[in-house]
């Protein structure tokens, strides 16, 4: 059975959350919600929703900051749902990486059509969430399962989130701030000790030689990256989908 597509609602108005939740669940989607930018960024990083509905008027940050920070680590489809109707607002949000812009008030039928369009654009084959394979590490996102050369590893939720973030960006350096914001939220963007401890824990479970890590590499003064086999190219991990087997 195919898992329901997961949509994150980011809006601080409870009545809007309820209205959207009812309409989306009636449309067959699984729904979660966040009321602040910090909650939203953390949920996107940790839960990897299939699509985000984002209001711009949030209590802690402008919604455009959520787009900006999200695009540092994720290409999840983002549809703005906002009462702001100035052309300049729409242009800025779209330029930052939003996929669509729907003005409040709106009909749920129109919104569902926009959602289907955004999902087709990002996932035209209609495939389920991927399983990532890289350097003997397999990360099964929907089942929250990690194996190394076939052996199941026990990771904490934050270790899993960090590994997923790095594997989705294999070969690319992610800055300390990008990772801290994604895993702990904007309030912890400077808490380097949190990140050092987490990276150390993850290396201890993934690396053959913890003292000489080859998979999770440090870029001094910048951040971390998952190593690729050919350092002259930015290489993405191979992608499978649940139920598919590896090539022999």
Order of alpha helices (4+ residues) and beta strands (2+ residues): beta-alpha-beta-alpha-beta-alpha-beta-alpha-beta-alpha-beta-beta-beta-beta-alpha-beta-alpha-alpha-beta-beta-beta
